[in-house]
Amino acid sequence: MELLLTYDVSTIDPPGRNRLRRVAKLCEGYGMRVQKSVFEIVCSDADLLVLLDKVQRIIDHDQDSIRIYRVPKGSLRDVKTLGTAAPLPHDDALIL
Amino acid sequence: MELLLTYDVSTIDPPGRNRLRRVAKLCEGYGMRVQKSVFEIVCSDADLLVLLDKVQRIIDHDQDSIRIYRVPKGSLRDVKTLGTAAPLPHDDALIL
């Protein structure tokens, strides 16, 4: 499945920056960081359960906001971008 | 249609904060700001063209990143949330 995970965390203080860094590292195991706090994820149902469990252990539930949208296959490639953003390949053949 | 618009802009300097404020004000005319830089938008094809045109005039194309994902109807309501996030009603009947 394809997912969009958005993470709103205050990065003014070091603990917030540290949480964002840990969530980013986790999400990058399943996809790509496309903006400072937006991650495109491609994973299985089982992976999602593991991911959710790990994210829950990292975030501050009283301060941070996580939203996870399930999108149809192909949506991540069909994104419309403006400015410096660009669509990123998730499943293109690896060219060596 | 339902859209997710994510905006990555440096808010360290006042011009960046000002651009984010202007994009937020614009997007709030079509939906809701659900995180600092994530907007859930419900609009028509025609509205989207107008929105894109206005956004392009606000952002700094060399610094800012905008991503717009089209999601199936109902996706915005079906969002999975953690922490302080909560699903928001876009089309619930108004209860007075």
N, CA and C atoms of all chains as a GROMACS GRO file, in nm:
protein
  576
    1MET      N    1   0.084  -0.120   0.000
    1MET     CA    2   0.000   0.000   0.000
    1MET      C    3   0.088   0.125   0.000
    2GLU      N    4   0.028   0.234  -0.044
    2GLU     CA    5   0.100   0.362  -0.042
    2GLU      C    6   0.038   0.452   0.064
    3LEU      N    7   0.126   0.517   0.137
    3LEU     CA    8   0.080   0.602   0.248
    3LEU      C    9   0.153   0.736   0.244
    4LEU      N   10   0.085   0.833   0.298
    4LEU     CA   11   0.149   0.962   0.325
    4LEU      C   12   0.147   0.982   0.474
    5LEU      N   13   0.262   1.004   0.534
    5LEU     CA   14   0.268   1.029   0.678
    5LEU      C   15   0.318   1.171   0.699
    6THR      N   16   0.240   1.251   0.768
    6THR     CA   17   0.281   1.389   0.797
    6THR      C   18   0.296   1.404   0.948
    7TYR      N   19   0.402   1.474   0.988
    7TYR     CA   20   0.438   1.481   1.130
    7TYR      C   21   0.457   1.626   1.169
    8ASP      N   22   0.375   1.673   1.258
    8ASP     CA   23   0.385   1.810   1.307
    8ASP      C   24   0.445   1.805   1.447
    9VAL      N   25   0.564   1.856   1.461
    9VAL     CA   26   0.632   1.854   1.590
    9VAL      C   27   0.705   1.987   1.604
   10SER      N   28   0.706   2.041   1.725
   10SER     CA   29   0.783   2.162   1.746
   10SER      C   30   0.931   2.129   1.741
   11THR      N   31   1.003   2.197   1.651
   11THR     CA   32   1.147   2.171   1.642
   11THR      C   33   1.226   2.286   1.704
   12ILE      N   34   1.158   2.365   1.785
   12ILE     CA   35   1.226   2.477   1.852
   12ILE      C   36   1.321   2.421   1.958
   13ASP      N   37   1.277   2.316   2.028
   13ASP     CA   38   1.363   2.261   2.134
   13ASP      C   39   1.429   2.131   2.088
   14PRO      N   40   1.546   2.098   2.145
   14PRO     CA   41   1.620   1.979   2.104
   14PRO      C   42   1.539   1.849   2.114
   15PRO      N   43   1.458   1.826   2.220
   15PRO     CA   44   1.383   1.698   2.222
   15PRO      C   45   1.289   1.684   2.100
   16GLY      N   46   1.228   1.794   2.057
   16GLY     CA   47   1.140   1.791   1.938
   16GLY      C   48   1.219   1.755   1.814
   17ARG      N   49   1.333   1.820   1.799
   17ARG     CA   50   1.418   1.791   1.682
   17ARG      C   51   1.462   1.645   1.684
   18ASN      N   52   1.491   1.595   1.803
   18ASN     CA   53   1.534   1.456   1.817
   18ASN      C   54   1.422   1.360   1.779
   19ARG      N   55   1.297   1.391   1.820
   19ARG     CA   56   1.184   1.304   1.784
   19ARG      C   57   1.164   1.304   1.633
   20LEU      N   58   1.170   1.424   1.571
   20LEU     CA   59   1.153   1.432   1.426
   20LEU      C   60   1.260   1.348   1.356
   21ARG      N   61   1.384   1.359   1.406
   21ARG     CA   62   1.494   1.283   1.346
   21ARG      C   63   1.469   1.132   1.356
   22ARG      N   64   1.418   1.090   1.472
   22ARG     CA   65   1.394   0.945   1.492
   22ARG      C   66   1.278   0.896   1.405
   23VAL      N   67   1.172   0.977   1.394
   23VAL     CA   68   1.060   0.937   1.306
   23VAL      C   69   1.106   0.934   1.161
   24ALA      N   70   1.190   1.033   1.123
   24ALA     CA   71   1.240   1.037   0.985
   24ALA      C   72   1.322   0.912   0.955
   25LYS      N   73   1.410   0.875   1.048
   25LYS     CA   74   1.495   0.758   1.026
   25LYS      C   75   1.409   0.633   1.010
   26LEU      N   76   1.307   0.624   1.093
   26LEU     CA   77   1.215   0.510   1.087
   26LEU      C   78   1.143   0.505   0.953
   27CYS      N   79   1.084   0.618   0.914
   27CYS     CA   80   1.005   0.622   0.790
   27CYS      C   81   1.092   0.598   0.668
   28GLU      N   82   1.216   0.642   0.674
   28GLU     CA   83   1.304   0.624   0.559
   28GLU      C   84   1.334   0.476   0.533
   29GLY      N   85   1.303   0.393   0.632
   29GLY     CA   86   1.314   0.249   0.610
   29GLY      C   87   1.202   0.195   0.524
   30TYR      N   88   1.097   0.274   0.508
   30TYR     CA   89   0.980   0.229   0.431
   30TYR      C   90   0.951   0.317   0.310
   31GLY      N   91   1.029   0.423   0.292
   31GLY     CA   92   0.998   0.510   0.180
   31GLY      C   93   1.091   0.628   0.176
   32MET      N   94   1.036   0.744   0.150
   32MET     CA   95   1.120   0.861   0.129
   32MET      C   96   1.068   0.982   0.206
   33ARG      N   97   1.163   1.063   0.251
   33ARG     CA   98   1.128   1.190   0.313
   33ARG      C   99   1.123   1.291   0.199
   34VAL      N  100   1.004   1.344   0.171
   34VAL     CA  101   0.990   1.433   0.056
   34VAL      C  102   0.984   1.580   0.098
   35GLN      N  103   0.951   1.603   0.222
   35GLN     CA  104   0.959   1.737   0.280
   35GLN      C  105   1.008   1.718   0.423
   36LYS      N  106   1.032   1.830   0.492
   36LYS     CA  107   1.088   1.823   0.626
   36LYS      C  108   1.008   1.727   0.715
   37SER      N  109   0.876   1.730   0.700
   37SER     CA  110   0.794   1.646   0.787
   37SER      C  111   0.685   1.572   0.709
   38VAL      N  112   0.716   1.539   0.585
   38VAL     CA  113   0.624   1.459   0.502
   38VAL      C  114   0.700   1.340   0.446
   39PHE      N  115   0.642   1.222   0.466
   39PHE     CA  116   0.709   1.099   0.423
   39PHE      C  117   0.615   1.020   0.332
   40GLU      N  118   0.667   0.977   0.218
   40GLU     CA  119   0.594   0.888   0.128
   40GLU      C  120   0.638   0.747   0.161
   41ILE      N  121   0.542   0.662   0.190
   41ILE     CA  122   0.574   0.527   0.239
   41ILE      C  123   0.509   0.422   0.151
   42VAL      N  124   0.581   0.320   0.116
   42VAL     CA  125   0.526   0.205   0.045
   42VAL      C  126   0.552   0.085   0.133
   43CYS      N  127   0.445   0.020   0.180
   43CYS     CA  128   0.466  -0.093   0.271
   43CYS      C  129   0.346  -0.188   0.268
   44SER      N  130   0.364  -0.299   0.336
   44SER     CA  131   0.257  -0.399   0.346
   44SER      C  132   0.171  -0.368   0.469
   45ASP      N  133   0.058  -0.438   0.481
   45ASP     CA  134  -0.027  -0.421   0.600
   45ASP      C  135   0.052  -0.453   0.727
   46ALA      N  136   0.132  -0.558   0.720
   46ALA     CA  137   0.210  -0.599   0.838
   46ALA      C  138   0.314  -0.493   0.874
   47ASP      N  139   0.380  -0.439   0.770
   47ASP     CA  140   0.479  -0.333   0.794
   47ASP      C  141   0.413  -0.213   0.863
   48LEU      N  142   0.291  -0.181   0.819
   48LEU     CA  143   0.222  -0.064   0.875
   48LEU      C  144   0.200  -0.080   1.025
   49LEU      N  145   0.161  -0.201   1.067
   49LEU     CA  146   0.139  -0.224   1.210
   49LEU      C  147   0.269  -0.202   1.288
   50VAL      N  148   0.378  -0.252   1.234
   50VAL     CA  149   0.508  -0.236   1.300
   50VAL      C  150   0.545  -0.088   1.305
   51LEU      N  151   0.525  -0.022   1.192
   51LEU     CA  152   0.559   0.120   1.183
   51LEU      C  153   0.479   0.202   1.285
   52LEU      N  154   0.348   0.177   1.291
   52LEU     CA  155   0.262   0.251   1.385
   52LEU      C  156   0.309   0.229   1.529
   53ASP      N  157   0.342   0.106   1.560
   53ASP     CA  158   0.386   0.075   1.695
   53ASP      C  159   0.513   0.152   1.730
   54LYS      N  160   0.606   0.153   1.635
   54LYS     CA  161   0.733   0.222   1.661
   54LYS      C  162   0.715   0.373   1.670
   55VAL      N  163   0.630   0.427   1.582
   55VAL     CA  164   0.606   0.572   1.584
   55VAL      C  165   0.544   0.612   1.718
   56GLN      N  166   0.450   0.531   1.766
   56GLN     CA  167   0.382   0.563   1.892
   56GLN      C  168   0.480   0.570   2.009
   57ARG      N  169   0.586   0.492   1.999
   57ARG     CA  170   0.684   0.490   2.108
   57ARG      C  171   0.777   0.611   2.103
   58ILE      N  172   0.785   0.674   1.986
   58ILE     CA  173   0.878   0.788   1.970
   58ILE      C  174   0.811   0.922   2.005
   59ILE      N  175   0.688   0.940   1.957
   59ILE     CA  176   0.629   1.074   1.963
   59ILE      C  177   0.586   1.113   2.105
   60ASP      N  178   0.572   1.244   2.124
   60ASP     CA  179   0.514   1.296   2.248
   60ASP      C  180   0.364   1.313   2.219
   61HIS      N  181   0.283   1.229   2.283
   61HIS     CA  182   0.140   1.225   2.250
   61HIS      C  183   0.065   1.352   2.290
   62ASP      N  184   0.125   1.433   2.376
   62ASP     CA  185   0.060   1.557   2.418
   62ASP      C  186   0.098   1.676   2.332
   63GLN      N  187   0.203   1.660   2.251
   63GLN     CA  188   0.253   1.774   2.174
   63GLN      C  189   0.254   1.750   2.024
   64ASP      N  190   0.280   1.626   1.982
   64ASP     CA  191   0.304   1.599   1.840
   64ASP      C  192   0.176   1.551   1.771
   65SER      N  193   0.172   1.575   1.642
   65SER     CA  194   0.058   1.533   1.561
   65SER      C  195   0.108   1.452   1.442
   66ILE      N  196   0.054   1.331   1.429
   66ILE     CA  197   0.088   1.245   1.315
   66ILE      C  198  -0.040   1.215   1.239
   67ARG      N  199  -0.036   1.232   1.109
   67ARG     CA  200  -0.150   1.196   1.025
   67ARG      C  201  -0.101   1.100   0.917
   68ILE      N  202  -0.176   0.990   0.898
   68ILE     CA  203  -0.137   0.890   0.798
   68ILE      C  204  -0.253   0.870   0.703
   69TYR      N  205  -0.232   0.905   0.576
   69TYR     CA  206  -0.334   0.892   0.472
   69TYR      C  207  -0.299   0.774   0.383
   70ARG      N  208  -0.393   0.686   0.361
   70ARG     CA  209  -0.374   0.578   0.266
   70ARG      C  210  -0.416   0.629   0.130
   71VAL      N  211  -0.331   0.617   0.032
   71VAL     CA  212  -0.362   0.669  -0.102
   71VAL      C  213  -0.356   0.555  -0.203
   72PRO      N  214  -0.430   0.566  -0.315
   72PRO     CA  215  -0.430   0.457  -0.414
   72PRO      C  216  -0.292   0.439  -0.476
   73LYS      N  217  -0.264   0.318  -0.519
   73LYS     CA  218  -0.135   0.288  -0.583
   73LYS      C  219  -0.115   0.385  -0.700
   74GLY      N  220   0.000   0.442  -0.706
   74GLY     CA  221   0.031   0.534  -0.816
   74GLY      C  222   0.017   0.680  -0.776
   75SER      N  223  -0.050   0.707  -0.664
   75SER     CA  224  -0.073   0.846  -0.623
   75SER      C  225   0.056   0.919  -0.592
   76LEU      N  226   0.151   0.848  -0.533
   76LEU     CA  227   0.275   0.914  -0.492
   76LEU      C  228   0.353   0.960  -0.615
   77ARG      N  229   0.338   0.885  -0.724
   77ARG     CA  230   0.407   0.924  -0.847
   77ARG      C  231   0.332   1.037  -0.918
   78ASP      N  232   0.200   1.042  -0.897
   78ASP     CA  233   0.118   1.140  -0.968
   78ASP      C  234   0.108   1.273  -0.897
   79VAL      N  235   0.189   1.292  -0.795
   79VAL     CA  236   0.182   1.416  -0.717
   79VAL      C  237   0.208   1.537  -0.808
   80LYS      N  238   0.134   1.643  -0.782
   80LYS     CA  239   0.158   1.770  -0.851
   80LYS      C  240   0.254   1.851  -0.764
   81THR      N  241   0.358   1.903  -0.825
   81THR     CA  242   0.457   1.974  -0.744
   81THR      C  243   0.479   2.117  -0.794
   82LEU      N  244   0.513   2.203  -0.701
   82LEU     CA  245   0.548   2.342  -0.733
   82LEU      C  246   0.676   2.377  -0.657
   83GLY      N  247   0.750   2.475  -0.707
   83GLY     CA  248   0.873   2.516  -0.640
   83GLY      C  249   0.982   2.411  -0.655
   84THR      N  250   1.052   2.384  -0.545
   84THR     CA  251   1.166   2.292  -0.552
   84THR      C  252   1.125   2.145  -0.545
   85ALA      N  253   0.997   2.119  -0.520
   85ALA     CA  254   0.952   1.981  -0.505
   85ALA      C  255   0.958   1.908  -0.638
   86ALA      N  256   0.974   1.776  -0.632
   86ALA     CA  257   0.974   1.693  -0.753
   86ALA      C  258   0.918   1.556  -0.718
   87PRO      N  259   0.846   1.493  -0.812
   87PRO     CA  260   0.801   1.356  -0.787
   87PRO      C  261   0.922   1.266  -0.771
   88LEU      N  262   0.913   1.170  -0.682
   88LEU     CA  263   1.026   1.080  -0.660
   88LEU      C  264   0.986   0.938  -0.697
   89PRO      N  265   1.078   0.862  -0.756
   89PRO     CA  266   1.045   0.725  -0.795
   89PRO      C  267   1.050   0.631  -0.676
   90HIS      N  268   0.944   0.554  -0.655
   90HIS     CA  269   0.945   0.456  -0.546
   90HIS      C  270   0.971   0.316  -0.597
   91ASP      N  271   0.934   0.291  -0.722
   91ASP     CA  272   0.942   0.153  -0.768
   91ASP      C  273   1.003   0.143  -0.908
   92ASP      N  274   1.080   0.244  -0.945
   92ASP     CA  275   1.147   0.235  -1.074
   92ASP      C  276   1.256   0.129  -1.069
   93ALA      N  277   1.284   0.071  -1.183
   93ALA     CA  278   1.392  -0.026  -1.189
   93ALA      C  279   1.522   0.042  -1.150
   94LEU      N  280   1.604  -0.029  -1.077
   94LEU     CA  281   1.733   0.027  -1.036
   94LEU      C  282   1.828   0.022  -1.156
   95ILE      N  283   1.877   0.138  -1.195
   95ILE     CA  284   1.967   0.143  -1.309
   95ILE      C  285   2.110   0.156  -1.258
   96LEU      N  286   2.193   0.059  -1.291
   96LEU     CA  287   2.331   0.060  -1.242
   96LEU      C  288   2.426   0.114  -1.348
   97MET      N  289  -1.329   1.723  -0.563
   97MET     CA  290  -1.218   1.632  -0.538
   97MET      C  291  -1.156   1.663  -0.402
   98GLU      N  292  -1.085   1.563  -0.349
   98GLU     CA  293  -1.016   1.585  -0.222
   98GLU      C  294  -0.866   1.587  -0.249
   99LEU      N  295  -0.801   1.682  -0.186
   99LEU     CA  296  -0.657   1.701  -0.206
   99LEU      C  297  -0.587   1.717  -0.073
  100LEU      N  298  -0.461   1.678  -0.074
  100LEU     CA  299  -0.372   1.710   0.037
  100LEU      C  300  -0.264   1.801  -0.017
  101LEU      N  301  -0.248   1.916   0.042
  101LEU     CA  302  -0.143   2.007   0.000
  101LEU      C  303  -0.043   2.021   0.114
  102THR      N  304   0.082   1.990   0.085
  102THR     CA  305   0.186   2.004   0.188
  102THR      C  306   0.286   2.110   0.142
  103TYR      N  307   0.328   2.194   0.235
  103TYR     CA  308   0.410   2.311   0.200
  103TYR      C  309   0.533   2.313   0.289
  104ASP      N  310   0.648   2.301   0.228
  104ASP     CA  311   0.774   2.307   0.302
  104ASP      C  312   0.838   2.442   0.275
  105VAL      N  313   0.845   2.524   0.377
  105VAL     CA  314   0.903   2.657   0.361
  105VAL      C  315   0.984   2.688   0.486
  106SER      N  316   1.096   2.752   0.470
  106SER     CA  317   1.174   2.790   0.587
  106SER      C  318   1.100   2.901   0.660
  107THR      N  319   1.071   2.879   0.788
  107THR     CA  320   1.002   2.982   0.866
  107THR      C  321   1.098   3.051   0.962
  108ILE      N  322   1.227   3.034   0.935
  108ILE     CA  323   1.327   3.100   1.021
  108ILE      C  324   1.324   3.250   0.997
  109ASP      N  325   1.305   3.289   0.870
  109ASP     CA  326   1.305   3.432   0.841
  109ASP      C  327   1.162   3.483   0.817
  110PRO      N  328   1.138   3.613   0.843
  110PRO     CA  329   1.003   3.669   0.830
  110PRO      C  330   0.941   3.649   0.692
  111PRO      N  331   1.017   3.664   0.579
  111PRO     CA  332   0.951   3.643   0.450
  111PRO      C  333   0.895   3.501   0.435
  112GLY      N  334   0.966   3.401   0.488
  112GLY     CA  335   0.918   3.263   0.481
  112GLY      C  336   0.790   3.247   0.562
  113ARG      N  337   0.790   3.305   0.683
  113ARG     CA  338   0.670   3.297   0.768
  113ARG      C  339   0.553   3.366   0.701
  114ASN      N  340   0.583   3.476   0.633
  114ASN     CA  341   0.478   3.551   0.563
  114ASN      C  342   0.420   3.469   0.448
  115ARG      N  343   0.506   3.399   0.372
  115ARG     CA  344   0.456   3.317   0.262
  115ARG      C  345   0.369   3.203   0.315
  116LEU      N  346   0.415   3.140   0.424
  116LEU     CA  347   0.335   3.031   0.482
  116LEU      C  348   0.199   3.083   0.526
  117ARG      N  349   0.198   3.202   0.586
  117ARG     CA  350   0.073   3.261   0.632
  117ARG      C  351  -0.021   3.286   0.514
  118ARG      N  352   0.036   3.335   0.403
  118ARG     CA  353  -0.047   3.366   0.286
  118ARG      C  354  -0.102   3.239   0.221
  119VAL      N  355  -0.016   3.134   0.212
  119VAL     CA  356  -0.065   3.007   0.156
  119VAL      C  357  -0.172   2.948   0.247
  120ALA      N  358  -0.151   2.959   0.378
  120ALA     CA  359  -0.249   2.905   0.473
  120ALA      C  360  -0.383   2.974   0.457
  121LYS      N  361  -0.379   3.106   0.446
  121LYS     CA  362  -0.503   3.184   0.432
  121LYS      C  363  -0.577   3.142   0.305
  122LEU      N  364  -0.499   3.125   0.198
  122LEU     CA  365  -0.557   3.084   0.070
  122LEU      C  366  -0.620   2.946   0.081
  123CYS      N  367  -0.545   2.849   0.136
  123CYS     CA  368  -0.594   2.711   0.144
  123CYS      C  369  -0.715   2.700   0.236
  124GLU      N  370  -0.717   2.784   0.339
  124GLU     CA  371  -0.830   2.777   0.432
  124GLU      C  372  -0.961   2.818   0.366
  125GLY      N  373  -0.949   2.880   0.249
  125GLY     CA  374  -1.070   2.910   0.172
  125GLY      C  375  -1.128   2.787   0.104
  126TYR      N  376  -1.049   2.682   0.098
  126TYR     CA  377  -1.092   2.559   0.030
  126TYR      C  378  -1.095   2.438   0.123
  127GLY      N  379  -1.056   2.456   0.247
  127GLY     CA  380  -1.052   2.339   0.334
  127GLY      C  381  -0.999   2.374   0.471
  128MET      N  382  -0.914   2.289   0.523
  128MET     CA  383  -0.869   2.307   0.661
  128MET      C  384  -0.719   2.290   0.673
  129ARG      N  385  -0.662   2.367   0.764
  129ARG     CA  386  -0.521   2.350   0.798
  129ARG      C  387  -0.517   2.248   0.910
  130VAL      N  388  -0.459   2.130   0.883
  130VAL     CA  389  -0.462   2.024   0.983
  130VAL      C  390  -0.329   2.009   1.055
  131GLN      N  391  -0.224   2.060   0.994
  131GLN     CA  392  -0.095   2.071   1.062
  131GLN      C  393  -0.035   2.204   1.018
  132LYS      N  394   0.081   2.238   1.074
  132LYS     CA  395   0.140   2.369   1.045
  132LYS      C  396   0.153   2.391   0.895
  133SER      N  397   0.187   2.286   0.822
  133SER     CA  398   0.206   2.302   0.677
  133SER      C  399   0.138   2.192   0.596
  134VAL      N  400   0.026   2.142   0.649
  134VAL     CA  401  -0.054   2.042   0.577
  134VAL      C  402  -0.198   2.091   0.572
  135PHE      N  403  -0.253   2.092   0.450
  135PHE     CA  404  -0.388   2.142   0.430
  135PHE      C  405  -0.473   2.036   0.362
  136GLU      N  406  -0.592   2.010   0.417
  136GLU     CA  407  -0.688   1.920   0.353
  136GLU      C  408  -0.783   2.009   0.274
  137ILE      N  409  -0.796   1.980   0.146
  137ILE     CA  410  -0.872   2.068   0.057
  137ILE      C  411  -0.982   1.989  -0.014
  138VAL      N  412  -1.099   2.045  -0.019
  138VAL     CA  413  -1.208   1.987  -0.097
  138VAL      C  414  -1.249   2.093  -0.199
  139CYS      N  415  -1.233   2.062  -0.327
  139CYS     CA  416  -1.263   2.164  -0.427
  139CYS      C  417  -1.297   2.101  -0.562
  140SER      N  418  -1.340   2.185  -0.653
  140SER     CA  419  -1.371   2.140  -0.788
  140SER      C  420  -1.246   2.150  -0.876
  141ASP      N  421  -1.252   2.094  -0.997
  141ASP     CA  422  -1.140   2.107  -1.091
  141ASP      C  423  -1.109   2.254  -1.118
  142ALA      N  424  -1.213   2.332  -1.134
  142ALA     CA  425  -1.194   2.475  -1.164
  142ALA      C  426  -1.129   2.546  -1.046
  143ASP      N  427  -1.175   2.513  -0.926
  143ASP     CA  428  -1.115   2.573  -0.805
  143ASP      C  429  -0.966   2.541  -0.799
  144LEU      N  430  -0.932   2.419  -0.835
  144LEU     CA  431  -0.792   2.377  -0.825
  144LEU      C  432  -0.703   2.462  -0.916
  145LEU      N  433  -0.753   2.491  -1.036
  145LEU     CA  434  -0.673   2.574  -1.127
  145LEU      C  435  -0.649   2.712  -1.067
  146VAL      N  436  -0.752   2.768  -1.010
  146VAL     CA  437  -0.740   2.901  -0.947
  146VAL      C  438  -0.643   2.893  -0.829
  147LEU      N  439  -0.659   2.789  -0.748
  147LEU     CA  440  -0.572   2.771  -0.631
  147LEU      C  441  -0.426   2.760  -0.672
  148LEU      N  442  -0.398   2.676  -0.773
  148LEU     CA  443  -0.260   2.658  -0.818
  148LEU      C  444  -0.201   2.789  -0.867
  149ASP      N  445  -0.281   2.864  -0.942
  149ASP     CA  446  -0.233   2.991  -0.994
  149ASP      C  447  -0.196   3.086  -0.880
  150LYS      N  448  -0.283   3.091  -0.779
  150LYS     CA  449  -0.257   3.182  -0.667
  150LYS      C  450  -0.136   3.137  -0.585
  151VAL      N  451  -0.126   3.005  -0.562
  151VAL     CA  452  -0.013   2.954  -0.485
  151VAL      C  453   0.118   2.986  -0.556
  152GLN      N  454   0.119   2.968  -0.686
  152GLN     CA  455   0.242   2.994  -0.763
  152GLN      C  456   0.289   3.138  -0.750
  153ARG      N  457   0.192   3.228  -0.732
  153ARG     CA  458   0.228   3.369  -0.720
  153ARG      C  459   0.284   3.403  -0.581
  154ILE      N  460   0.255   3.317  -0.483
  154ILE     CA  461   0.298   3.346  -0.346
  154ILE      C  462   0.436   3.286  -0.315
  155ILE      N  463   0.457   3.161  -0.359
  155ILE     CA  464   0.576   3.090  -0.311
  155ILE      C  465   0.706   3.142  -0.375
  156ASP      N  466   0.816   3.115  -0.308
  156ASP     CA  467   0.949   3.139  -0.364
  156ASP      C  468   0.990   3.009  -0.434
  157HIS      N  469   0.995   3.012  -0.567
  157HIS     CA  470   1.016   2.888  -0.643
  157HIS      C  471   1.155   2.828  -0.624
  158ASP      N  472   1.249   2.907  -0.574
  158ASP     CA  473   1.384   2.855  -0.552
  158ASP      C  474   1.403   2.797  -0.412
  159GLN      N  475   1.309   2.826  -0.323
  159GLN     CA  476   1.328   2.782  -0.184
  159GLN      C  477   1.216   2.692  -0.133
  160ASP      N  478   1.094   2.715  -0.179
  160ASP     CA  479   0.979   2.647  -0.119
  160ASP      C  480   0.941   2.523  -0.198
  161SER      N  481   0.880   2.429  -0.129
  161SER     CA  482   0.835   2.305  -0.193
  161SER      C  483   0.688   2.284  -0.162
  162ILE      N  484   0.609   2.267  -0.268
  162ILE     CA  485   0.466   2.238  -0.252
  162ILE      C  486   0.438   2.104  -0.317
  163ARG      N  487   0.367   2.018  -0.247
  163ARG     CA  488   0.324   1.890  -0.304
  163ARG      C  489   0.173   1.879  -0.289
  164ILE      N  490   0.106   1.841  -0.398
  164ILE     CA  491  -0.040   1.830  -0.395
  164ILE      C  492  -0.078   1.689  -0.439
  165TYR      N  493  -0.140   1.615  -0.347
  165TYR     CA  494  -0.181   1.477  -0.373
  165TYR      C  495  -0.332   1.473  -0.387
  166ARG      N  496  -0.378   1.414  -0.496
  166ARG     CA  497  -0.522   1.393  -0.511
  166ARG      C  498  -0.556   1.260  -0.445
  167VAL      N  499  -0.651   1.261  -0.357
  167VAL     CA  500  -0.687   1.139  -0.284
  167VAL      C  501  -0.834   1.106  -0.310
  168PRO      N  502  -0.871   0.977  -0.299
  168PRO     CA  503  -1.010   0.938  -0.326
  168PRO      C  504  -1.105   1.002  -0.224
  169LYS      N  505  -1.227   1.023  -0.269
  169LYS     CA  506  -1.329   1.082  -0.181
  169LYS      C  507  -1.339   0.997  -0.053
  170GLY      N  508  -1.340   1.061   0.059
  170GLY     CA  509  -1.350   0.990   0.186
  170GLY      C  510  -1.216   0.970   0.255
  171SER      N  511  -1.107   0.987   0.180
  171SER     CA  512  -0.974   0.963   0.238
  171SER      C  513  -0.943   1.058   0.352
  172LEU      N  514  -0.988   1.182   0.339
  172LEU     CA  515  -0.955   1.282   0.441
  172LEU      C  516  -1.023   1.246   0.573
  173ARG      N  517  -1.139   1.181   0.562
  173ARG     CA  518  -1.210   1.142   0.684
  173ARG      C  519  -1.149   1.014   0.743
  174ASP      N  520  -1.090   0.932   0.655
  174ASP     CA  521  -1.037   0.803   0.700
  174ASP      C  522  -0.893   0.810   0.748
  175VAL      N  523  -0.844   0.931   0.767
  175VAL     CA  524  -0.705   0.944   0.810
  175VAL      C  525  -0.682   0.874   0.944
  176LYS      N  526  -0.566   0.811   0.956
  176LYS     CA  527  -0.525   0.751   1.084
  176LYS      C  528  -0.443   0.856   1.158
  177THR      N  529  -0.476   0.879   1.283
  177THR     CA  530  -0.406   0.986   1.354
  177THR      C  531  -0.341   0.934   1.483
  178LEU      N  532  -0.230   0.996   1.518
  178LEU     CA  533  -0.162   0.967   1.644
  178LEU      C  534  -0.130   1.100   1.712
  179GLY      N  535  -0.115   1.096   1.845
  179GLY     CA  536  -0.081   1.218   1.918
  179GLY      C  537  -0.200   1.312   1.924
  180THR      N  538  -0.174   1.440   1.902
  180THR     CA  539  -0.278   1.541   1.917
  180THR      C  540  -0.366   1.553   1.794
  181ALA      N  541  -0.330   1.483   1.685
  181ALA     CA  542  -0.407   1.494   1.561
  181ALA      C  543  -0.544   1.432   1.577
  182ALA      N  544  -0.639   1.479   1.498
  182ALA     CA  545  -0.773   1.422   1.498
  182ALA      C  546  -0.833   1.439   1.360
  183PRO      N  547  -0.915   1.342   1.316
  183PRO     CA  548  -0.983   1.360   1.187
  183PRO      C  549  -1.076   1.479   1.197
  184LEU      N  550  -1.089   1.554   1.090
  184LEU     CA  551  -1.173   1.673   1.092
  184LEU      C  552  -1.285   1.656   0.991
  185PRO      N  553  -1.405   1.702   1.025
  185PRO     CA  554  -1.518   1.685   0.933
  185PRO      C  555  -1.514   1.791   0.822
  186HIS      N  556  -1.521   1.747   0.698
  186HIS     CA  557  -1.526   1.842   0.587
  186HIS      C  558  -1.667   1.862   0.536
  187ASP      N  559  -1.751   1.759   0.554
  187ASP     CA  560  -1.883   1.769   0.491
  187ASP      C  561  -1.994   1.723   0.584
  188ASP      N  562  -1.967   1.727   0.714
  188ASP     CA  563  -2.074   1.691   0.806
  188ASP      C  564  -2.182   1.798   0.805
  189ALA      N  565  -2.303   1.754   0.833
  189ALA     CA  566  -2.412   1.850   0.841
  189ALA      C  567  -2.382   1.949   0.954
  190LEU      N  568  -2.419   2.071   0.932
  190LEU     CA  569  -2.398   2.173   1.034
  190LEU      C  570  -2.505   2.159   1.141
  191ILE      N  571  -2.461   2.137   1.264
  191ILE     CA  572  -2.557   2.121   1.373
  191ILE      C  573  -2.563   2.250   1.452
  192LEU      N  574  -2.681   2.310   1.457
  192LEU     CA  575  -2.695   2.439   1.525
  192LEU      C  576  -2.754   2.420   1.665
   0.00000   0.00000   0.00000
